[in-house]
């Protein structure tokens, strides 16, 4: 056995504490700036969010990226 039950319980407890802390400190952002977001950062954001779990792994999320200010209006 690589890990004892006590070690696994300790690791699970630490992970749960980290998760709980993140959930409690989560906020929503409803104010935005007009500062452009780099292409590299957009790619990273989309890559991370597309890996998020979904019900039955259906992954029903679609992304539409609009950079043209005229279209945004």
Secondary structure, 3 states (H helix, E strand, C coil): CCCCHHHHHHHHHHHHHHHHHHHHCCCCCCCCCCCCCCHHHHHHHHHHHHCCCCHHHCCCCCCCCCCCHHHHC
